[in-house]
Amino acid sequence: MDTRPELKVEITRPSRDHAVVVLEGELNIFTTSLLNAVFLRSIDEGASRVLVDLGKVTVIDSTGLGALVSCAKRLLGADGALDVVCPNESIRRLLEASGLDRILGVYPSCHETL
């Protein structure tokens, strides 16, 4: 029986240069390769602005944070941006403690990203 955590990913493209990535589950060493692949595909397909919804993420570890940093750096280098919707207070505190809130736009809800 495999007890590795799961990460569900849903991607929408509201426009050619925007991608919205909704995550559900655990963002950790076992699941970040999926997220990295989604980021790379979105960027390769022309997305310069990516919004990641962490509203249904239950756990995020250092590799998950690293995936967000990697995507943000790639987008910033192409005059793009990575924004994060994070209603979960403990995950938002983790983003703040790691300093990621200074390179990512961090919002408590999707409505505030508009």
C-alpha positions in Angstrom: 0.0 0.0 0.0 1.4 3.4 -1.1 0.9 6.0 1.6 2.7 8.9 -0.2 0.8 12.2 -0.1 -1.1 13.3 -3.1 -1.3 16.7 -4.8 -4.2 17.5 -7.1 -3.5 20.2 -9.6 -6.1 22.1 -11.7 -4.9 24.6 -14.3 -6.9 27.2 -16.1 -5.7 29.7 -18.6 -8.0 32.8 -18.5 -5.7 34.4 -21.1 -2.6 33.5 -23.1 -0.3 35.2 -20.6 -2.1 34.1 -17.4 -2.3 30.8 -15.7 -4.2 29.9 -12.6 -3.0 26.8 -10.7 -5.2 25.4 -8.0 -3.6 22.9 -5.6 -5.2 20.5 -3.2 -3.3 18.2 -0.8 0.3 18.2 0.3 3.1 20.2 -1.3 6.2 18.4 -0.3 9.2 16.4 -1.5 6.9 13.7 -3.0 4.7 16.1 -4.9 6.8 19.1 -6.0 8.0 17.4 -9.2 4.4 17.6 -10.4 4.1 21.3 -9.5 7.4 22.1 -11.2 6.2 20.4 -14.4 3.0 22.4 -14.3 5.0 25.6 -13.8 7.4 24.8 -16.7 4.6 23.9 -19.0 2.6 27.0 -18.2 5.6 29.3 -18.8 6.6 27.4 -22.0 3.0 28.0 -23.2 3.4 31.7 -22.8 2.2 32.4 -19.2 4.0 35.4 -17.7 1.7 35.8 -14.7 0.9 32.7 -12.6 -1.6 32.7 -9.8 -1.3 29.7 -7.4 -4.2 29.0 -5.1 -3.0 27.3 -1.9 -6.5 27.4 -0.3 -6.7 23.6 -0.2 -3.1 22.8 0.5 -2.8 21.2 3.9 1.0 20.9 4.2 3.9 22.7 2.6 7.6 21.9 3.2 10.9 23.4 2.1 10.8 21.7 -1.3 7.3 23.2 -1.8 8.7 26.6 -0.9 11.6 25.9 -3.3 9.2 25.2 -6.2 7.5 28.5 -5.6 10.8 30.3 -5.5 12.0 28.7 -8.7 8.9 29.6 -10.6 9.0 33.2 -9.2 12.6 33.6 -10.3 11.9 32.3 -13.8 8.9 34.6 -14.1 10.6 37.7 -12.7 13.5 37.1 -15.2 10.9 37.4 -18.0 9.1 40.5 -16.5 6.4 38.3 -15.1 5.1 37.5 -11.7 3.9 34.8 -9.4 1.1 35.5 -7.0 -0.2 33.2 -4.3 -3.7 33.0 -2.8 -3.3 31.7 0.8 -6.2 31.8 3.2 -4.5 29.4 5.6 -3.0 31.4 8.4 -0.3 28.9 9.3 0.9 28.6 5.6 0.8 32.4 5.2 3.0 32.7 8.3 5.4 30.2 6.8 5.6 32.3 3.6 6.2 35.4 5.7 8.8 33.7 7.9 10.7 32.5 4.9 10.6 35.9 3.3 8.7 34.7 0.3 6.0 37.3 0.8 8.6 39.9 -0.3 9.0 38.3 -3.8 5.5 36.9 -4.2 2.2 38.6 -4.1 0.4 36.9 -1.2 -3.3 37.4 -0.9 -5.9 35.9 1.5 -8.5 35.4 -1.3 -8.8 35.3 -5.1 -11.0 38.4 -5.0 -8.1 40.5 -3.7 -5.8 39.5 -6.6 -8.0 41.3 -9.1 
